[in-house]
Amino acid sequence: MTPSDSSRPVTSENAIELLNLCKTYAPTGKEPGKEALKSVILGIPKGRIFGLLGPNGAGKSTLINILAGLVNKSSGTARIWGYDIESHMRQARLSIGIVPQELNFDPFFTPYDLLEQQAGFFGVPKGERRTDEILQIMGLADKARSHTRSLSGGMKRRLMVGKAMVHNPPILVLDEPTAGVDIELRQQLWSYVRKLNDQGTTIVLTTHYLEEAEELCDDIAIINHGQIIACDSKDALLARIEGKTVTILLQEPLAEIPANLERFSVEQTAADRLVFTTKTNDGQINEILQALQATRLQIADITTEQGDLEDIFLQLTSGAHAA
């Protein structure tokens, strides 16, 4: 599979469009140059929650930093909300809000002052600023005049999202938004992400938590060694997973696997337990049940388990090699 084969087509319906985007870092000292992005072709649809997944060093941060204007691309084209990031830099920057993983604000400022300052950076006139509205949306209205150092971890994360929203961008990029936070806070942040998306904001999410991508995302791209190796709807990616296990718990111990079951991929993991491995949607489960019925074994319970996003992620990244 080539990168172009696995990439979503670039169209006017996309919030972000990348065409043959490349980035090569120059050598520094004894460190050789590194090709971080290799002809990336990607279209991120408007109005969706889009997940960008990949192992450490895959190219996620480089891609986001190019969109944020922090890193210059080596070649190729990148458009944000239809604006080329070079020829229409100002419009492109105004169309995107970046929420970095790190908490980067002065602990002695108040949330209100921080948002006002950020709005000033983006040239938002005082009469058009939405500081109070954003603080209300982020659940920080009662902390508007408190020093940010007094905020909880969850409040600080929400303030970071608020900072990225001051210029009302149609696209919000969340870079590892729940890294290092507890389960309760993660659930709260997920709720905020869904709310923003329901209001029309296109969300781009990078995460190391595969359950987070599976829970939130409509579409997912997987990047490895600077190339997009898969890009599809979440459901379509999950449908690629081949394996499904069927566990049969028997009422009585079994001395050995009956001969008529040996034609299946079956393992006896305990005296009263048989585990069958099948391919998804191949219809073999009915055959297994019929064969079990013919053996006259008494079944106490049946459970099935299908692979998740982690399985497809590992399948794809373990099989991909640098070009």
C-alpha positions as CSV (number, residue, x, y, z in Angstrom):
1,M,0.0,0.0,0.0
2,T,1.4,3.4,-1.0
3,P,0.7,6.5,1.1
4,S,-1.6,7.9,-1.6
5,D,-3.6,4.6,-1.6
6,S,-4.4,4.9,2.1
7,S,-5.2,8.7,2.2
8,R,-8.5,10.4,2.0
9,P,-9.0,12.4,-1.2
10,V,-8.3,16.1,-1.0
11,T,-11.6,18.0,-1.8
12,S,-13.2,21.4,-1.1
13,E,-15.2,19.7,1.6
14,N,-12.1,19.3,3.7
15,A,-11.1,21.4,6.7
16,I,-7.4,20.6,6.2
17,E,-5.8,19.5,3.0
18,L,-2.3,18.2,2.6
19,L,-0.8,17.3,-0.8
20,N,2.6,15.7,-1.1
21,L,3.7,17.4,2.2
22,C,7.3,16.8,3.0
23,K,9.6,17.8,5.8
24,T,13.3,17.0,6.1
25,Y,15.3,18.3,9.1
26,A,18.8,19.4,8.4
27,P,21.7,17.6,10.1
28,T,22.8,19.1,13.4
29,G,26.2,18.3,14.9
30,K,26.6,14.6,14.8
31,E,22.9,14.0,14.2
32,P,22.1,13.2,10.6
33,G,19.2,14.8,8.8
34,K,15.8,13.2,9.2
35,E,13.0,12.9,6.8
36,A,10.0,13.4,9.1
37,L,7.2,13.6,6.6
38,K,7.2,11.8,3.2
39,S,4.8,13.0,0.6
40,V,1.8,13.1,2.9
41,I,-1.6,13.3,1.2
42,L,-4.5,13.8,3.5
43,G,-7.9,15.4,3.6
44,I,-9.6,16.0,6.9
45,P,-13.4,16.5,6.4
46,K,-15.3,19.5,7.8
47,G,-17.4,19.0,10.9
48,R,-15.8,15.7,12.0
49,I,-13.7,14.5,14.9
50,F,-10.6,13.2,13.2
51,G,-8.0,11.1,15.0
52,L,-4.3,11.2,14.0
53,L,-2.5,8.2,15.6
54,G,1.0,7.0,15.4
55,P,3.9,5.8,17.5
56,N,6.5,8.2,19.0
57,G,8.6,9.7,16.2
58,A,6.0,8.9,13.5
59,G,5.6,12.5,12.3
60,K,2.5,13.7,14.2
61,S,4.1,16.6,16.0
62,T,5.9,17.7,12.8
63,L,2.6,17.7,10.9
64,I,0.8,19.7,13.6
65,N,3.7,22.2,14.0
66,I,3.6,22.9,10.3
67,L,-0.1,23.7,10.5
68,A,0.6,25.9,13.6
69,G,3.3,27.8,11.7
70,L,6.0,26.7,14.1
71,V,7.8,24.5,11.5
72,N,8.4,25.3,7.8
73,K,7.6,22.5,5.4
74,S,10.2,21.4,2.9
75,S,7.8,21.0,0.0
76,G,4.3,20.2,-0.9
77,T,1.0,22.0,-0.1
78,A,-1.0,22.5,3.1
79,R,-4.3,24.3,3.2
80,I,-6.4,25.2,6.3
81,W,-10.1,25.9,5.6
82,G,-9.1,26.5,2.0
83,Y,-6.2,28.9,2.7
84,D,-2.7,28.0,1.7
85,I,-0.5,28.2,4.8
86,E,2.1,30.2,2.9
87,S,0.3,32.4,0.4
88,H,-2.6,33.1,2.7
89,M,-0.8,32.7,6.0
90,R,-2.9,35.1,8.1
91,Q,-6.2,33.6,7.0
92,A,-4.9,30.1,7.6
93,R,-3.7,30.9,11.1
94,L,-7.1,32.5,11.9
95,S,-8.8,29.3,10.8
96,I,-7.2,27.0,13.3
97,G,-6.7,26.8,17.0
98,I,-3.9,24.6,18.4
99,V,-4.1,23.1,22.0
100,P,-0.6,21.9,22.8
101,Q,0.1,19.1,25.2
102,E,2.1,21.4,27.5
103,L,0.5,23.9,29.8
104,N,2.0,27.2,28.6
105,F,0.7,30.2,30.5
106,D,1.8,32.5,33.2
107,P,0.6,31.1,36.6
108,F,0.1,34.7,38.0
109,F,-2.4,35.7,35.3
110,T,-6.1,35.1,35.6
111,P,-8.1,33.1,33.1
112,Y,-9.8,36.3,32.0
113,D,-6.6,38.1,31.5
114,L,-5.0,35.2,29.6
115,L,-7.9,35.0,27.1
116,E,-8.0,38.8,26.6
117,Q,-4.2,38.7,26.0
118,Q,-4.6,35.8,23.5
119,A,-7.4,37.6,21.7
120,G,-5.2,40.6,21.4
121,F,-2.5,38.5,19.8
122,F,-4.9,37.4,17.1
123,G,-6.1,41.0,16.5
124,V,-9.6,40.4,17.8
125,P,-11.2,43.9,18.5
126,K,-12.3,44.4,22.1
127,G,-15.9,44.7,21.0
128,E,-15.8,41.3,19.3
129,R,-14.1,39.3,22.1
130,R,-15.9,36.4,23.6
131,T,-13.9,36.1,26.8
132,D,-16.8,35.7,29.2
133,E,-18.6,33.4,26.8
134,I,-15.6,31.1,26.5
135,L,-15.1,31.0,30.2
136,Q,-18.7,30.0,30.6
137,I,-18.5,27.3,27.9
138,M,-15.3,25.9,29.5
139,G,-16.9,25.9,33.0
140,L,-14.4,28.5,34.3
141,A,-16.7,31.5,34.8
142,D,-16.4,31.3,38.6
143,K,-12.6,31.2,38.3
144,A,-12.3,34.1,35.8
145,R,-10.4,36.4,38.3
146,S,-8.4,33.7,40.1
147,H,-4.7,33.1,39.4
148,T,-4.2,30.2,37.1
149,R,-1.8,28.6,39.6
150,S,-4.8,28.0,41.8
151,L,-6.7,26.0,39.1
152,S,-7.0,22.3,39.2
153,G,-5.4,20.2,36.5
154,G,-8.7,19.8,34.7
155,M,-9.4,23.5,34.8
156,K,-6.0,24.3,33.3
157,R,-6.6,21.8,30.5
158,R,-10.0,23.5,29.8
159,L,-8.3,26.9,29.9
160,M,-5.9,25.7,27.2
161,V,-8.8,24.8,25.0
162,G,-10.3,28.2,25.7
163,K,-7.1,30.0,24.7
164,A,-7.3,28.2,21.3
165,M,-10.9,29.4,20.8
166,V,-10.5,33.1,21.3
167,H,-10.5,33.9,17.6
168,N,-13.4,31.5,17.0
169,P,-11.6,29.2,14.6
170,P,-13.6,26.5,12.7
171,I,-10.8,24.0,13.4
172,L,-9.4,22.9,16.7
173,V,-6.3,20.7,17.0
174,L,-6.0,18.9,20.4
175,D,-2.5,17.5,20.8
176,E,-2.6,14.7,23.4
177,P,-5.3,16.5,25.4
178,T,-5.6,13.9,28.1
179,A,-2.0,12.9,28.6
180,G,-1.2,12.3,32.2
181,V,-4.8,13.1,33.5
182,D,-7.0,10.8,35.6
183,I,-10.0,8.9,34.2
184,E,-12.6,11.3,35.6
185,L,-10.9,14.3,34.0
186,R,-10.5,12.4,30.8
187,Q,-14.2,11.8,30.7
188,Q,-14.9,15.5,31.3
189,L,-12.6,16.6,28.5
190,W,-14.3,14.0,26.2
191,S,-17.6,15.7,27.0
192,Y,-16.2,19.1,26.1
193,V,-14.8,17.8,22.8
194,R,-18.2,16.4,21.8
195,K,-19.9,19.6,22.8
196,L,-17.6,21.7,20.6
197,N,-18.0,19.3,17.7
198,D,-21.8,19.4,18.1
199,Q,-21.5,23.2,17.8
200,G,-19.8,22.8,14.4
201,T,-16.1,22.8,15.2
202,T,-13.9,20.4,13.3
203,I,-11.7,18.6,15.8
204,V,-8.3,17.0,15.1
205,L,-7.1,14.8,17.9
206,T,-3.7,13.3,18.4
207,T,-3.6,10.7,21.2
208,H,-1.6,7.8,22.5
209,Y,-4.8,6.4,24.1
210,L,-6.4,4.2,21.5
211,E,-9.6,3.9,23.6
212,E,-9.8,7.7,23.4
213,A,-9.7,7.6,19.6
214,E,-12.2,4.7,19.5
215,E,-14.5,6.6,21.8
216,L,-14.4,10.0,20.1
217,C,-13.4,9.9,16.5
218,D,-15.4,9.6,13.4
219,D,-12.4,9.2,11.1
220,I,-8.8,8.0,11.9
221,A,-5.5,8.3,10.1
222,I,-2.5,6.3,11.2
223,I,1.0,7.7,10.5
224,N,4.2,5.8,10.7
225,H,7.7,6.7,9.6
226,G,6.4,10.0,8.2
227,Q,3.8,8.3,5.9
228,I,0.0,7.9,6.2
229,I,-0.4,4.1,6.2
230,A,-4.2,4.1,6.8
231,C,-7.0,6.6,6.6
232,D,-10.7,5.7,6.9
233,S,-13.7,6.0,9.0
234,K,-13.3,4.4,12.4
235,D,-15.9,1.7,11.6
236,A,-14.2,0.8,8.3
237,L,-10.8,0.5,10.1
238,L,-12.3,-1.7,12.8
239,A,-13.9,-3.9,10.0
240,R,-10.3,-4.7,8.8
241,I,-9.6,-6.7,11.9
242,E,-9.6,-10.3,11.0
243,G,-9.8,-12.2,14.2
244,K,-12.6,-13.0,16.5
245,T,-12.5,-15.4,19.4
246,V,-15.4,-17.6,20.7
247,T,-15.0,-19.0,24.2
248,I,-17.1,-22.0,25.1
249,L,-17.5,-22.7,28.8
250,L,-18.6,-26.3,29.4
251,Q,-20.7,-27.7,32.3
252,E,-18.3,-30.7,32.6
253,P,-14.6,-31.1,32.3
254,L,-13.3,-32.4,28.9
255,A,-10.5,-34.9,28.6
256,E,-9.6,-34.0,25.1
257,I,-10.9,-32.0,22.1
258,P,-13.5,-34.1,20.2
259,A,-12.4,-35.2,16.8
260,N,-15.2,-33.3,14.9
261,L,-14.0,-30.0,16.4
262,E,-10.4,-30.4,15.3
263,R,-11.1,-29.0,11.8
264,F,-11.6,-25.6,13.5
265,S,-8.9,-23.4,15.0
266,V,-9.5,-24.4,18.6
267,E,-7.5,-24.5,21.8
268,Q,-8.4,-26.1,25.1
269,T,-7.3,-23.5,27.7
270,A,-8.8,-25.2,30.7
271,A,-10.6,-28.6,31.4
272,D,-14.0,-26.9,30.9
273,R,-13.0,-24.2,28.3
274,L,-12.6,-24.3,24.5
275,V,-11.5,-21.2,22.6
276,F,-12.2,-20.9,18.9
277,T,-10.5,-18.4,16.6
278,T,-12.5,-17.4,13.5
279,K,-12.4,-14.6,10.9
280,T,-14.9,-11.8,11.3
281,N,-18.1,-12.3,9.4
282,D,-17.1,-15.6,7.8
283,G,-20.1,-17.4,9.2
284,Q,-18.0,-20.0,10.9
285,I,-19.6,-19.5,14.3
286,N,-22.8,-21.3,13.2
287,E,-20.7,-24.2,12.1
288,I,-18.9,-24.3,15.4
289,L,-22.2,-24.3,17.3
290,Q,-23.6,-27.1,15.1
291,A,-20.5,-29.2,15.6
292,L,-20.7,-28.7,19.4
293,Q,-24.3,-29.7,19.4
294,A,-23.4,-32.9,17.5
295,T,-20.9,-33.8,20.3
296,R,-23.7,-33.5,22.9
297,L,-21.4,-31.4,25.1
298,Q,-23.4,-29.3,27.7
299,I,-22.6,-25.6,27.3
300,A,-22.6,-23.4,30.3
301,D,-21.7,-20.1,28.6
302,I,-20.6,-18.6,25.3
303,T,-18.7,-15.3,24.9
304,T,-17.3,-13.7,21.8
305,E,-14.6,-11.1,21.6
306,Q,-13.6,-9.0,18.6
307,G,-10.4,-7.0,18.1
308,D,-10.4,-3.3,18.8
309,L,-8.5,-0.3,17.4
310,E,-5.4,-1.3,19.3
311,D,-5.3,-4.5,17.2
312,I,-5.5,-2.7,13.9
313,F,-3.0,-0.1,15.1
314,L,-0.5,-2.8,15.9
315,Q,-1.2,-4.7,12.7
316,L,-0.4,-1.7,10.6
317,T,2.5,-0.1,12.5
318,S,4.3,-3.4,13.1
319,G,4.2,-4.2,9.4
320,A,5.2,-0.7,8.1
321,H,8.9,0.1,7.4
322,A,10.7,3.2,6.6
323,A,11.1,3.9,2.9
